[in-house]
Amino acid sequence: MTTSRDSIKTAVKTCIVELVYRFQKQPYAFLFESDLQAYLYARLCSQLSEPLEVHGSGNPEHTYKTGIVHTEYWRRIDIVCLDPESEQWSRIRTYKGSDVHIYELPILVGIELKYRKMGDIFGFSSCIADLEKLNVHKIQYPVALGFLQNRSYEDTFFSDIPYRRDCIDVMDIDPFGSVHVISPGKVWKINIQISS
């Protein structure tokens, strides 16, 4: 049985909500962005554990079993969930005698994370750049998440956007197509229109 797009989206949302809850309870359990990425990757792998079969040309395999979830995939997107229902799935491409299409499989969900920890100075514009990157690569369900290790970073993090009034403090996370910023005490959703 193939994992469906809907089940992938549900798993992504569930795992992000779990990460946000854990982060808000213990922000210093996550010292680096890679800690957030590793936690989310592990949770997604446990939810989406069914292997996917990818046809090969025999260079070196005729069939590859891979996972739905990968890190630093394709154009170095932090975390992706592949799209097992895409019609591009059976496309085979070789380079220098080896199958390389397994590194270019169609992506359903692309997740970019930013983490403002002690000593960092970047602001919200970095989250906008992440969402633009996902849209440029035509990711069907883009997710951009910004985490602030301490509530004292909130004002400076948002200082580089003129539309702060459009930041909505939310209780429910619907991560697709917008930017969510998470601090130990709040979650904001910022809807951004990006022209491709």
C-alpha positions as CSV (number, residue, x, y, z in Angstrom):
1,M,0.0,0.0,0.0
2,T,1.4,3.4,-1.0
3,T,1.4,6.2,1.6
4,S,-1.1,8.9,0.4
5,R,-0.5,12.6,0.1
6,D,-3.2,13.2,2.7
7,S,-1.5,10.9,5.2
8,I,1.9,12.6,4.6
9,K,0.3,16.1,5.1
10,T,-1.4,14.9,8.3
11,A,1.9,13.4,9.6
12,V,3.8,16.6,8.9
13,K,1.2,18.7,10.7
14,T,1.2,16.3,13.7
15,C,5.0,16.2,14.0
16,I,5.3,20.0,13.7
17,V,2.7,20.4,16.5
18,E,4.7,18.0,18.7
19,L,8.0,19.8,17.9
20,V,6.4,23.2,18.8
21,Y,5.0,21.8,22.1
22,R,8.3,20.3,23.1
23,F,10.3,23.4,22.0
24,Q,8.0,25.7,24.0
25,K,8.4,23.6,27.1
26,Q,12.2,23.2,26.8
27,P,13.7,25.7,24.3
28,Y,17.2,25.0,25.6
29,A,17.0,21.3,24.8
30,F,17.5,22.6,21.3
31,L,20.9,24.3,21.1
32,F,21.2,24.4,17.3
33,E,19.0,24.4,14.3
34,S,20.2,20.9,13.5
35,D,18.7,19.8,16.8
36,L,15.2,21.0,15.6
37,Q,15.8,19.4,12.3
38,A,16.9,16.1,13.8
39,Y,13.9,15.9,16.1
40,L,11.4,16.7,13.3
41,Y,13.2,14.3,10.9
42,A,13.0,11.4,13.5
43,R,9.4,12.0,14.3
44,L,8.4,12.1,10.6
45,C,10.4,8.9,9.9
46,S,8.5,7.2,12.7
47,Q,5.2,8.3,11.3
48,L,6.1,7.7,7.6
49,S,8.1,4.5,7.8
50,E,6.8,2.7,4.8
51,P,9.6,2.3,2.2
52,L,9.2,3.6,-1.4
53,E,10.4,1.6,-4.3
54,V,12.2,3.5,-7.1
55,H,12.9,1.9,-10.4
56,G,16.5,2.0,-11.6
57,S,18.4,1.3,-14.8
58,G,20.6,-1.3,-13.2
59,N,23.4,1.2,-12.6
60,P,23.9,0.0,-9.9
61,E,20.4,-1.3,-8.9
62,H,17.2,-2.2,-10.8
63,T,15.1,-1.2,-7.7
64,Y,15.9,1.2,-4.8
65,K,14.1,1.2,-1.5
66,T,14.1,4.6,0.0
67,G,12.2,6.5,2.6
68,I,9.6,9.2,2.2
69,V,11.5,11.6,4.5
70,H,14.9,13.0,3.7
71,T,17.1,15.8,5.0
72,E,19.2,18.3,2.9
73,Y,17.5,16.9,-0.2
74,W,17.5,18.1,-3.7
75,R,18.3,21.8,-3.6
76,R,19.4,21.5,0.1
77,I,15.9,21.8,1.6
78,D,16.1,21.1,5.3
79,I,13.5,18.3,5.3
80,V,11.4,16.9,2.5
81,C,8.6,14.4,2.2
82,L,8.6,12.8,-1.3
83,D,5.4,12.6,-3.4
84,P,4.7,8.9,-4.0
85,E,1.6,9.8,-6.1
86,S,3.5,12.0,-8.6
87,E,3.4,11.0,-12.3
88,Q,7.1,11.9,-12.5
89,W,7.9,9.0,-10.1
90,S,9.0,6.6,-12.8
91,R,11.4,8.9,-14.6
92,I,14.9,7.4,-14.7
93,R,18.0,9.6,-15.2
94,T,21.6,8.5,-15.3
95,Y,24.8,10.5,-15.1
96,K,28.2,9.2,-15.7
97,G,26.8,5.7,-15.8
98,S,24.9,5.8,-12.5
99,D,21.3,6.4,-11.5
100,V,21.0,9.9,-10.1
101,H,17.2,10.3,-10.3
102,I,16.9,9.0,-6.7
103,Y,18.3,12.3,-5.7
104,E,15.7,14.3,-7.7
105,L,12.4,12.5,-6.9
106,P,9.3,14.7,-6.8
107,I,8.8,16.5,-3.5
108,L,5.3,16.9,-1.9
109,V,6.3,18.8,1.3
110,G,9.4,21.0,1.8
111,I,10.3,22.2,5.3
112,E,12.7,25.0,6.0
113,L,13.7,25.8,9.6
114,K,15.4,28.9,11.0
115,Y,16.6,29.1,14.6
116,R,17.4,32.4,16.3
117,K,19.5,31.3,19.3
118,M,21.9,33.1,21.6
119,G,24.4,35.2,19.6
120,D,22.3,35.2,16.3
121,I,21.2,38.5,14.8
122,F,19.1,37.5,11.7
123,G,15.5,38.5,11.5
124,F,12.2,37.5,9.9
125,S,13.4,38.3,6.4
126,S,15.4,35.0,6.6
127,C,12.0,33.1,6.9
128,I,10.7,35.0,3.9
129,A,13.7,33.9,1.9
130,D,13.1,30.3,2.9
131,L,9.5,30.4,1.8
132,E,10.6,32.1,-1.5
133,K,13.2,29.3,-2.0
134,L,10.5,26.6,-1.6
135,N,8.1,28.5,-4.0
136,V,10.8,29.0,-6.6
137,H,11.4,25.2,-6.6
138,K,7.6,24.7,-6.9
139,I,7.2,22.7,-3.8
140,Q,3.5,21.8,-3.6
141,Y,3.3,22.2,0.2
142,P,5.9,24.6,1.5
143,V,6.5,25.0,5.2
144,A,8.7,27.8,6.7
145,L,9.2,27.7,10.5
146,G,11.2,30.2,12.6
147,F,12.1,29.4,16.2
148,L,13.2,32.0,18.8
149,Q,15.1,30.5,21.7
150,N,14.1,33.3,24.0
151,R,11.1,35.7,24.2
152,S,13.4,38.7,24.4
153,Y,14.3,38.1,20.8
154,E,10.8,38.8,19.5
155,D,11.0,42.5,18.9
156,T,14.3,42.5,17.1
157,F,13.4,39.4,15.1
158,F,10.3,41.1,13.7
159,S,11.9,44.5,13.3
160,D,12.8,44.0,9.6
161,I,9.2,43.6,8.4
162,P,6.9,46.6,7.9
163,Y,3.7,44.6,8.2
164,R,4.1,43.4,11.8
165,R,0.4,44.1,12.3
166,D,-0.2,41.2,9.9
167,C,1.3,38.7,12.4
168,I,-1.4,36.7,13.9
169,D,-0.9,35.0,17.3
170,V,-2.5,31.6,16.7
171,M,-3.4,28.5,18.8
172,D,-3.6,26.0,15.9
173,I,-0.8,25.4,13.5
174,D,-1.7,24.9,9.8
175,P,1.9,25.0,8.5
176,F,1.4,24.9,4.7
177,G,2.1,27.9,2.6
178,S,2.8,30.5,5.3
179,V,5.5,31.3,7.9
180,H,5.1,30.3,11.5
181,V,7.3,31.8,14.1
182,I,7.6,30.1,17.5
183,S,8.9,31.5,20.7
184,P,8.7,29.9,24.2
185,G,5.4,31.8,24.8
186,K,3.8,32.4,21.4
187,V,3.1,31.1,17.9
188,W,2.6,33.6,15.1
189,K,1.3,32.9,11.6
190,I,2.3,35.3,8.9
191,N,0.7,35.0,5.5
192,I,2.9,36.3,2.7
193,Q,2.1,36.7,-0.9
194,I,5.2,35.7,-2.9
195,S,5.3,36.2,-6.6
196,S,7.1,33.4,-8.5
